[in-house]
Amino acid sequence: MFRKSLFACALPILAILFLGNYSISLAQISSSQAVSSVEPLEDVESYIDPAIQGEEREVMRDIIRKLPISSRDNVTYVGEQGQVFGNKPSMKQVDTAISLGNGAYTYDGIEIFGKITEMPVPNFDSGLLSSNTDSVVGRSSKYCIVKIPVSNFQFTGTGPYRRVTSYAGYSASYAYVTLPHEISIRTVGSDTPYIYTGFSGTSELDAGFQYSPAKRNWALFTNVPGIGQSGLPRRYAYGSAVDMTFETLPRTVNKPQLIAISATGLDSVPNTVPRIVTQTLVSIAPYARRDGVGLSIKRMTSIAQVGGDNFRSGSYLKNVWWRTCRIGQNTGNFIPWFDSPPSRRNVRSGESYPSRPPILVTLVDASEETDSIILN
């Protein structure tokens, strides 16, 4: 029998909803309840739907054995060639942009060039994008997917950000973070808010949340060099707080190294009542190491910009509240971020780009801060 979600019965949840302009408060998940271990095969079968058979079932068995119990209910795995596996049929879908190199991507099987972004149709129709220079890749009544050649922009950077980075030797992180309400977000042109964690080191790996101005919600995503960016189609509500856990999974002999990002929060599904959901997105990460050698954990608040920096674009992202931030080598040995005393310090740097406004940081300690980016 397919096991029902353990989250509702195992964890205390406080959810406060205000109709119309609502906000969400979730009780923090105790890291002691998310201990990653490789378990016997028979203990994971109940997490895999009977409809999943053959090679896919074998792949999902191996992955779910390595995940914390709290992360097993809804699992999607994106393979090296972009193939998608899931522990149930509903989890076998992703929104994927796969890098082909030299600025080329495929999005839903369509090869395009330049930055990919979701753009509300009113922005496109009002002339913020030019139909002569930008091509619509996909379109509905509410939004379109556009490609924007980098040559259309005069700036040379990648957008403003707030970044906190650990010393090397860590490969997992946890944070209880607010995904801002739409009243705290404004996007102009292709500016795209991100809230994420991941690695810095021999290469960059990003995993966390991307805001969609078109759908007015947040998508859980991974962006792995050589693999590309993938996002789950079941989104998370703005104005909510989520538990976000990132981990390098134990490696199976003769199989690729995997990473996982898991999030618990209020979902955003059109025409339905929001529900608490836990989803996990797993991806190959060839250079990742569970011992963290040569890799640093990062946490980021940013507004990505196509082709360069425009600190007066008019976009903003306010009130990204990071708290109870933890790092470790797995979810069973998390410790707080420390910037003092020297004997316990694990924060290598906390930096803002640019180093002055429009980045605003309200710092409580190394494990808690509130970030805002205001591009006036």
N, C-alpha and C positions, 0 to 999 in steps of 0.2 A: 504494500500500500504506500502510495506517495505521501511522504511526511508533510504535514501542515507546518506553517511557519512557526519556528520556536521563539521568534522575537517577541510576539505579543504575550506569551506566557512566561518568558524567562526574564524580561527586563521591565522595570517600572517606567512608564511613559507618562509625561505630563504634556498634553497638547492643548493649547489655548487658541481658539479661533475667533477672530473678530470679523463678522460678515462684511463683505465689501472690501475694506482695507484691512486685511487680516495679518496677524503675525503668529508665528509658531514657536513654541518652546518645547524641546525634547530633553528628557533626562539623559545625562551623559552615560554612555555605555562604559562599564568598568572594563579596563583592559585585561583584568584577570579572567574575564569570561571569554576572551578571544585568544586562547592559547593555540598557536599553530603546531600541529603535529601530524605525522604521517600515520594514519590509522589503518587497521585491517580492512581488507576489501569489503567484507560483508557489512561493515558499519556505515558505508557510504551509499549503498544501493538504494536506500529509501529516499535519497535526495535526487534521484534520476528518474524522470518520467518513463513509464513503460514504452512510450512511443519512440524513445531514443534507443537505437539498436546498432549492432555492428561496430565498425571502427569508431564511430562517434561516441558510442557508449564507453568503449575502452579509454578513449581520450578523456572523457569527462570523469570517469572513475579516478584516473591518475591525478587529475587536477583537484577534484573535490576532497580527496584524501589529504591534500596539503593545506587546504583552507581552514581557517578557524570555523568552528561550528556556526557562529553568528553570521558568517559570510556565505553559507552554502545554499540558500533557498533559491536564488535567482542568479545563475552564473552564465556568462557568455565568454567564449574564448575565440580570439582572432588569431589565426595561424599565420605562418611566415608568408604564404602566398595570398593572404587575404581571405582564406576560407573561414567560415563562421560555424562554430559549434555551440551547443547549449545543453543545459541539463533538462530542459523542457522545450517543446516547440516554440513557445512564445519568446524564448530567449535566443532564438536563432536569427536575429535581425540586428544589424548595426547600420549607422550612417557613417560611411567610410570614405575618406579621401586618402588614396594611396600614392605616395611619392614615387615618381618614375625618374627623378633626377633632372637637373638642368631646368628647374622651375616647372616641370610638367607633372600633372596629377591625373588620376582618374577619380571621378565621383559618380557612384552608381553606374559604373561601366562606361562613362563618357570621359574621353581624354580631353583635358583642358590645360591651359597655361596660366600661371600667375596665381594670386591669392584666391582662395575659395571662401565665400561668406554667404550667410543668409541675409537677405535684404528685404525689408518690408516693401511691398509693391508701391505704396505711396511715395517712398523715397526714390524709387526707380522712375516712376511716372512724373515726378515733379522736377526731374532734371538733375538730381544730385548725382545720378549716373547717366552717362551719355550712351545712348543706344548705338552711336557711331563708333565708339571705342571700346565698349564693354558688351560682352555677349551673355544673354540669358541662357543658362544651362538647363534649368528646370523652373517651373512656375505653377503656382496655384492661385486661387482667388485672394490669398492673403500674403504670400511671399514668393520670392523668386531666388534661385541660386544663380549667382553671377560670377564670372571670372573678370578680374581687374588686372590688366597688365601693369607690372611694376613701373614701366616706363612712363605711365600717366602721372606719376607723383614726383615732386621735386625734392622730397626729403630723403635722408640717407640712413636713418636709424630704424628701430623696430617698435617704438612706442614706450610710454612711461611705465615704471613698475616699482614696487616695493619688494625686496627680497631679503630673506633671512636664511643663512647657510650654516650648516654644521661643519665641524672638522670631519676628516675622513674616518671611516670605520663604522658607519651606520648604514642600514639597508631597509629600515622600516620607519613609518611615522604614523601618528594619530593626531587628529585635531577635531575639535567641536567648533564649527565655523558657521557664521551667518551668511546665507545667500541673499543679498540685499533685495528689498522690495522694489518694484518698478518705479516708485516715486524717487528712489535713490539712484536711478540709472538713467542716463541719457546717452544715446549713441548717434553720432553724425557720420554720414558716409559709411565707410566700411569698418570704423572703429568697433572692436569687439572686446568686451570684458572677460577676463579669466580669473579664476581662483584655483590654485593648484599646488601640488607638491611634486616630488620626484627626485631625480638625481642631478648633480653636477659632478663633473670629473672628466674622465676620458671622453665622454660624450654627454649630451643633455637628454634627459627623458622627462616628459611631463605627464602628469596624471591628476585629474581633478575635474573642475567644472568650467564650462563655457556657456556664456549667456547668449540666447537667441533673441534679438530684437523682434524678429518676425513672429516667433511663437510665444514670446514673453515668459520664458522659463529657462531653467538651467539644465544642461546635458552633461552627464558623466562621460568623460573621455580619457583616452590615452593617446600620446603622440610619441612614437618610438622611432628613432633614426633607422632608416632603411625599411621600415614597415609601414609608416604613415600614421595618420590620425583616424581614430575610430571613436564613435560616440553611440551611446545607447538611446534608442528612440523613445523609451519611456522616461520622460523628463522629471525634474524636481521643481517644486513651486518656489517662486520668488517670495521673499519675506519669511523664509523658514530657516531653521537651524538644522544642520546635518552632522552626523558622525562620519568622518572620513578617515579610512584606514588604508595605508599603502604598505606593501610588503614584497620583498623578494622571496619567492617560494623555494622550499627545498628542491634540489635538483635530482631528477631521476637519471640514472646512468644511461648514456647514449640517447638522451632526449634533450631538447633545448632548454636553456634557462628561462624561467617565467617570472613575471611580476603580476601583481594583482592590486587593483584599486576597488575598494568597497565603500558604499555610502548608504546610510540609513537616514531617511527623512520623509517629508511629505511629497507625494508625487503630484504631477500636473498632467492630467489626462482630460482632453476636451469633453465637456458634457457629462462629467462624472464627479462624484463627491471625492475630494482628496483623501488619500489613504497613506498610512505609514508603510513604506516599502524599503527593503534592503536589496540592493543589486550589486553584483560584482563583475568587473570587466577584467579579463586576464589577457595578457599579451606576451609574446616572445620578447626577450631583451638580451641579446647575445652577450653583451659585455657586462651585465649585472653580476654581482657576487653577493651571496648571502652574508659573508663576513664583512662586507662593506669596504674591502681594501681598494684604495684608489678612488672611492666614491664618497660624495657628501650629500646629505639630505638637504633639500631646499623647501621653502614655502614661499609662494608668490601671490601677489595681488597685482594685476596688470590690465592695461588697455592696449591690446595689440593693434598696430597700425600698419597698413599696407605700404611698403616701399620706403618707410622712414618715419621720422618724428615730426609731429605737428602738435605742439603743446598749447595751441590756441584753436583746436578743432571745434570746441564747444561741447565735447562729450564729458561725462563724469560717471564715476562709480564711487558711491559713498557708503560708509558704515559697514565695511567688511570686518567683522569681529571674530578674530582668532582667539580661542582660549583652550585651556587644558591641553596645550600642544605637547606631544611626547615624541621621542625618537628611541631607536634601539636596533638590534639586529633581527628581531622578530617580534610578533605581537605579545609574546610572553615575558619580555624583559624591558618594557618601555620605562624610560626615565624622563623627567622634565628637561626642557631646554634650560641650560644655565649659562649666564655670562659672567658669573662670579660665584665663589672665590676662584682664583686661578687653578686650584687643585681639582675643581669640579667643572670647570668651564668646558662646554662642548659647542658653543656658538663661535664660529670662525668670524662671521661678519653679519652685520645688519646694514643694508644700504638702500638708498632710494635713488632712482634715476628719473628725472634730474635730481640733484642733491638739495634742491630748494623747492618751494611750492611750484608746481601743483600737487606734490605728494604731501599729504598730511598724515602723521602717525601719532596716535595716542598710545604711549607705551606704559603698560603696567609692570611687566617683567619680561624675561626672555620667552615665557610660555604664553603670554597674553598681550595682545595689542589690537587696536582698531585702526584700519587703513582707509583713506579716501584719496581718490585721484580726481582732480577738478581741472579740466582743460579749458580755462576761460581765455 
